[in-house]
Amino acid sequence: MKLVELLFWCGVAYTTMLLLIRGLLPSDSTPSISLVGIPLIVVALIIAWDLSRRSSSPTIPSPIASRVQVKEDPVKFLSGQIKIATKASDSYFETIVRTRLRELLITKVSLETGLEKDTTRRTLSDPEQSRELLHDDELYTILYGALPLARARTKMIEKAADLIGAWKS
């Protein structure tokens, strides 16, 4: 935008200069080539100067120094998540807490049975196959059933952790 403004003011100055010169010269004389050519050269120089000023040279990227944060105690982290889960919305509880508990169960079942995780995940998502594999309706209901009330969530998490820990095929 600055270039446009600069060219506008150059045009105004040229027009003013042209009117003054035409006023001083007799009306029957023709303007010389320098009266037209020099302003065009000046405008071209202004454009070149502006473009060269705006151009940038490539910079060498500097590595971003990342600070290593000391990880807090995993038990404190998990207990903090459980505290949040007791007060959080149903969607948070479903997407964060229950998903983690399901992943724990999938890992445990996969290790105990020797099935691949994807196969185990598909099996556990199907109610009938899951009940055959787990032999525990309560664990399936906790992880895949209806959401408990906010007050019962902590007990549900404790019960699910106990049942996952105790489960063996």
LOMAR-540768 format. One record per residue (C-alpha): x, y, z; residue in one letter; residue number from 0. Coordinates in nm, 4 decimals, always signed. Layout:
BEGIN
          u          v          w   residuo   num
          X          Y          Z         A   NUM
...
This chain:
BEGIN
          u          v          w   residuo   num
    +0.0000    +0.0000    +0.0000         M     0
    +0.2910    +0.2315    +0.0689         K     1
    +0.4111    +0.1852    -0.2890         L     2
    +0.0733    +0.2928    -0.4232         V     3
    +0.0792    +0.6016    -0.2032         E     4
    +0.4339    +0.6793    -0.3133         L     5
    +0.3403    +0.6444    -0.6799         L     6
    +0.0324    +0.8621    -0.6259         F     7
    +0.2407    +1.1443    -0.4786         W     8
    +0.4958    +1.1049    -0.7575         C     9
    +0.2113    +1.1423    -1.0065         G    10
    +0.0847    +1.4518    -0.8281         V    11
    +0.4365    +1.6018    -0.8283         A    12
    +0.4804    +1.5158    -1.1988         Y    13
    +0.1456    +1.6673    -1.2924         T    14
    +0.2266    +1.9831    -1.0961         T    15
    +0.5705    +2.0050    -1.2581         M    16
    +0.4175    +1.9464    -1.6037         L    17
    +0.1579    +2.2216    -1.5532         L    18
    +0.4243    +2.4655    -1.4339         L    19
    +0.6570    +2.3881    -1.7228         I    20
    +0.3703    +2.4058    -1.9778         R    21
    +0.2734    +2.7400    -1.8292         G    22
    +0.6253    +2.8758    -1.8746         L    23
    +0.6787    +2.7425    -2.2265         L    24
    +0.4978    +2.8874    -2.5252         P    25
    +0.1856    +2.6913    -2.6216         S    26
    +0.3023    +2.6100    -2.9747         D    27
    +0.6132    +2.4186    -2.8598         S    28
    +0.6001    +2.0398    -2.8139         T    29
    +0.7230    +1.8806    -2.4935         P    30
    +1.0626    +1.7174    -2.5206         S    31
    +1.1310    +1.3479    -2.4673         I    32
    +1.3137    +1.4273    -2.1446         S    33
    +0.9941    +1.5783    -1.9995         L    34
    +0.8207    +1.2416    -2.0395         V    35
    +1.1135    +0.9976    -2.0146         G    36
    +1.2831    +1.1226    -1.6976         I    37
    +0.9701    +1.0871    -1.4782         P    38
    +0.9180    +0.7328    -1.6093         L    39
    +1.2760    +0.6452    -1.5171         I    40
    +1.2234    +0.8003    -1.1716         V    41
    +0.9031    +0.5949    -1.1195         V    42
    +1.0839    +0.2757    -1.2276         A    43
    +1.3660    +0.3526    -0.9820         L    44
    +1.1161    +0.4138    -0.7008         I    45
    +0.9455    +0.0798    -0.7688         I    46
    +1.2813    -0.1038    -0.7829         A    47
    +1.3979    +0.0624    -0.4625         W    48
    +1.0738    -0.0275    -0.2819         D    49
    +1.0835    -0.3882    -0.3971         L    50
    +1.4482    -0.4322    -0.3002         S    51
    +1.3749    -0.2829    +0.0419         R    52
    +1.0870    -0.5247    +0.0949         R    53
    +1.2689    -0.8348    -0.0217         S    54
    +1.4040    -1.0541    +0.2491         S    55
    +1.7042    -1.2731    +0.2664         S    56
    +1.6637    -1.6285    +0.3897         P    57
    +1.7310    -1.6738    +0.7551         T    58
    +1.8999    -1.9653    +0.9174         I    59
    +1.6510    -2.1271    +1.1512         P    60
    +1.7738    -2.1443    +1.5049         S    61
    +1.6886    -2.4548    +1.7010         P    62
    +1.4170    -2.4046    +1.9558         I    63
    +1.5425    -2.4819    +2.2990         A    64
    +1.2899    -2.6917    +2.4803         S    65
    +1.2921    -2.7052    +2.8500         R    66
    +1.2639    -3.0487    +2.9958         V    67
    +0.9977    -3.0390    +3.2579         Q    68
    +1.0234    -3.2611    +3.5556         V    69
    +0.7365    -3.5013    +3.5368         K    70
    +0.5299    -3.5151    +3.8465         E    71
    +0.4492    -3.8293    +4.0298         D    72
    +0.2216    -4.0465    +3.8102         P    73
    +0.0028    -4.1305    +4.1082         V    74
    -0.0547    -3.7600    +4.1796         K    75
    -0.1262    -3.7011    +3.8120         F    76
    -0.3792    -3.9844    +3.7979         L    77
    -0.5445    -3.8805    +4.1223         S    78
    -0.5735    -3.5267    +3.9846         G    79
    -0.7450    -3.6633    +3.6746         Q    80
    -0.9807    -3.8660    +3.8915         I    81
    -1.0685    -3.5554    +4.0935         K    82
    -1.1424    -3.3703    +3.7730         I    83
    -1.3455    -3.6631    +3.6433         A    84
    -1.5749    -3.6595    +3.9455         T    85
    -1.6706    -3.2981    +3.8761         K    86
    -1.6380    -3.2898    +3.4980         A    87
    -1.8964    -3.3268    +3.2291         S    88
    -2.0122    -3.6602    +3.0968         D    89
    -1.8215    -3.6118    +2.7721         S    90
    -1.4900    -3.5567    +2.9566         Y    91
    -1.5530    -3.8610    +3.1713         F    92
    -1.6393    -4.0716    +2.8671         E    93
    -1.3562    -3.9561    +2.6415         T    94
    -1.0742    -3.9340    +2.8943         I    95
    -1.1308    -4.1587    +3.1954         V    96
    -1.3297    -4.4408    +3.0429         R    97
    -1.1104    -4.4489    +2.7342         T    98
    -0.8010    -4.4879    +2.9496         R    99
    -0.9618    -4.7614    +3.1533         L   100
    -1.0649    -4.9392    +2.8326         R   101
    -0.7085    -4.9127    +2.6998         E   102
    -0.5780    -5.0616    +3.0249         L   103
    -0.8215    -5.3497    +2.9896         L   104
    -0.7332    -5.4003    +2.6229         I   105
    -0.3634    -5.4115    +2.7091         T   106
    -0.4197    -5.6542    +2.9960         K   107
    -0.6432    -5.8859    +2.7894         V   108
    -0.4015    -5.8681    +2.4976         S   109
    -0.1099    -5.9678    +2.7191         L   110
    -0.3003    -6.2432    +2.8978         E   111
    -0.4583    -6.4007    +2.5899         T   112
    -0.1892    -6.3318    +2.3308         G   113
    -0.4342    -6.1589    +2.0963         L   114
    -0.3345    -5.8500    +1.9028         E   115
    -0.4574    -5.5200    +2.0464         K   116
    -0.6773    -5.4419    +1.7458         D   117
    -0.8436    -5.7821    +1.7645         T   118
    -0.8902    -5.7416    +2.1380         T   119
    -1.0368    -5.3929    +2.0907         R   120
    -1.2882    -5.5210    +1.8335         R   121
    -1.3782    -5.8183    +2.0510         T   122
    -1.4325    -5.6036    +2.3603         L   123
    -1.6465    -5.3541    +2.1727         S   124
    -1.8938    -5.6287    +2.0808         D   125
    -2.1145    -5.7010    +2.3874         P   126
    -2.1566    -6.0743    +2.3303         E   127
    -1.7951    -6.1517    +2.2415         Q   128
    -1.6775    -5.9301    +2.5242         S   129
    -1.8805    -6.1130    +2.7868         R   130
    -1.7448    -6.4460    +2.6584         E   131
    -1.3878    -6.3182    +2.6732         L   132
    -1.4078    -6.1392    +3.0069         L   133
    -1.6410    -6.3753    +3.1952         H   134
    -1.7323    -6.0688    +3.4001         D   135
    -2.0496    -5.8730    +3.3257         D   136
    -1.9753    -5.6142    +3.5927         E   137
    -1.6440    -5.5106    +3.4336         L   138
    -1.8059    -5.4856    +3.0916         Y   139
    -2.0942    -5.2786    +3.2301         T   140
    -1.8556    -5.0400    +3.4051         I   141
    -1.6444    -4.9774    +3.0965         L   142
    -1.9049    -4.9955    +2.8202         Y   143
    -2.2404    -4.9402    +2.9937         G   144
    -2.4304    -4.6300    +3.0941         A   145
    -2.2495    -4.3434    +3.2589         L   146
    -2.2681    -4.3350    +3.6383         P   147
    -2.3775    -4.0291    +3.8303         L   148
    -2.1059    -3.7806    +3.9228         A   149
    -2.1016    -3.8991    +4.2858         R   150
    -2.0525    -4.2635    +4.1876         A   151
    -1.7700    -4.2013    +3.9394         R   152
    -1.4868    -4.2328    +4.1914         T   153
    -1.6213    -4.5643    +4.3169         K   154
    -1.6691    -4.6794    +3.9579         M   155
    -1.3066    -4.5952    +3.8752         I   156
    -1.1822    -4.7786    +4.1847         E   157
    -1.3978    -5.0818    +4.1053         K   158
    -1.2839    -5.0844    +3.7403         A   159
    -0.9165    -5.0643    +3.8420         A   160
    -0.9637    -5.3506    +4.0878         D   161
    -1.1476    -5.5659    +3.8346         L   162
    -0.8903    -5.4991    +3.5600         I   163
    -0.6087    -5.5864    +3.7997         G   164
    -0.7806    -5.9050    +3.9095         A   165
    -0.8873    -6.0177    +3.5621         W   166
    -0.7243    -6.3268    +3.4161         K   167
    -0.8417    -6.5304    +3.1253         S   168
